[in-house]
């Protein structure tokens, strides 16, 4: 019995495909297709002039900007719905969490910019949006970090009860993440500041001691790349806190 001759397979450019190539394209055409998808797309000037972009830029909301860019009708028209995930480096959906986490970190930064500009309400809105994004992204350490920022803002706005609640919420979130001594210390310090605002010196001092003890621990796992270091030098007490600690 004679064996059936092997079928020859060709790429659309006419190149003979090797026997060990399971795809439908030769190496050169595959590289060209990949480069077309991963390269930054050229967009017309009117791309940035939609109502959605105008609102996102006016609100200085990086999460809105990122979402508006990714969902722009231009991408659908040029690449088609099936090409959009690959356009943004997400072949199978596994990178979507990273995108939301990055958007959360940038939105939290926008919150601090608003806070530094004296816009407390805008900062609160940014922090709240950042928390919603990070819950989708799944970075628990960043989530606890954002709650620490929200607690800091609440203390600054003379809302000690809310500051304490947010700091405790952050500590609860941190229980689901890799241990992070700096972040634990920051949340304890924010909670202490809330108790100082309520003129409860005993609880304030206890929490500050716990915060200092947390900083003496060594991290056992790498931390999220989206959060910064913290030490007690960054915790500048308000006048009520200072008087409570010294009394």
ZIVEN-V470812 format. One record per residue. N is the residue number from 0. RES is the residue in one letter. SS is DSSP state (H for helix, E for strand, - for the rest). Layout:
BEGIN
N;RES;SS / N;RES;SS
END
This chain:
BEGIN
0;X;- / 1;X;- / 2;X;- / 3;X;- / 4;X;- / 5;X;- / 6;X;- / 7;X;- / 8;X;- / 9;X;E / 10;X;- / 11;X;- / 12;X;- / 13;X;- / 14;X;- / 15;X;E / 16;X;- / 17;X;- / 18;X;- / 19;X;- / 20;X;- / 21;X;- / 22;X;- / 23;X;- / 24;X;- / 25;X;- / 26;X;H / 27;X;H / 28;X;H / 29;X;H / 30;X;H / 31;X;H / 32;X;H / 33;X;H / 34;X;H / 35;X;H / 36;X;H / 37;X;H / 38;X;- / 39;X;- / 40;X;- / 41;X;- / 42;X;- / 43;X;- / 44;X;H / 45;X;H / 46;X;H / 47;X;H / 48;X;H / 49;X;- / 50;X;H / 51;X;H / 52;X;H / 53;X;H / 54;X;H / 55;X;H / 56;X;H / 57;X;H / 58;X;H / 59;X;- / 60;X;- / 61;X;H / 62;X;H / 63;X;H / 64;X;H / 65;X;H / 66;X;H / 67;X;H / 68;X;H / 69;X;H / 70;X;- / 71;X;- / 72;X;H / 73;X;H / 74;X;H / 75;X;H / 76;X;H / 77;X;H / 78;X;H / 79;X;- / 80;X;H / 81;X;H / 82;X;H / 83;X;H / 84;X;H / 85;X;H / 86;X;H / 87;X;- / 88;X;- / 89;X;- / 90;X;- / 91;X;- / 92;X;- / 93;X;- / 94;X;- / 95;X;H / 96;X;H / 97;X;H / 98;X;H / 99;X;H / 100;X;H / 101;X;H / 102;X;H / 103;X;H / 104;X;H / 105;X;H / 106;X;H / 107;X;H / 108;X;H / 109;X;H / 110;X;H / 111;X;H / 112;X;H / 113;X;H / 114;X;H / 115;X;H / 116;X;- / 117;X;- / 118;X;- / 119;X;H / 120;X;H / 121;X;H / 122;X;H / 123;X;H / 124;X;H / 125;X;H / 126;X;H / 127;X;H / 128;X;H / 129;X;H / 130;X;H / 131;X;H / 132;X;H / 133;X;H / 134;X;H / 135;X;H / 136;X;H / 137;X;- / 138;X;- / 139;X;H / 140;X;H / 141;X;H / 142;X;H / 143;X;H / 144;X;H / 145;X;H / 146;X;H / 147;X;H / 148;X;H / 149;X;H / 150;X;H / 151;X;H / 152;X;H / 153;X;H / 154;X;H / 155;X;H / 156;X;- / 157;X;- / 158;X;- / 159;X;H / 160;X;H / 161;X;H / 162;X;H / 163;X;H / 164;X;H / 165;X;H / 166;X;H / 167;X;H / 168;X;H / 169;X;H / 170;X;H / 171;X;H / 172;X;H / 173;X;H / 174;X;- / 175;X;- / 176;X;- / 177;X;- / 178;X;- / 179;X;- / 180;X;H / 181;X;H / 182;X;H / 183;X;H / 184;X;H / 185;X;H / 186;X;H / 187;X;H / 188;X;H / 189;X;H / 190;X;H / 191;X;H / 192;X;H / 193;X;H / 194;X;H / 195;X;H / 196;X;H / 197;X;- / 198;X;- / 199;X;- / 200;X;H / 201;X;H / 202;X;H / 203;X;H / 204;X;H / 205;X;H / 206;X;H / 207;X;H / 208;X;H / 209;X;H / 210;X;H / 211;X;H / 212;X;H / 213;X;H / 214;X;H / 215;X;- / 216;X;- / 217;X;- / 218;X;- / 219;X;- / 220;X;- / 221;X;- / 222;X;- / 223;X;- / 224;X;- / 225;X;- / 226;X;- / 227;X;- / 228;X;- / 229;X;- / 230;X;- / 231;X;H / 232;X;H / 233;X;H / 234;X;- / 235;X;- / 236;X;- / 237;X;- / 238;X;H / 239;X;H / 240;X;H / 241;X;H / 242;X;H / 243;X;H / 244;X;H / 245;X;H / 246;X;-
END
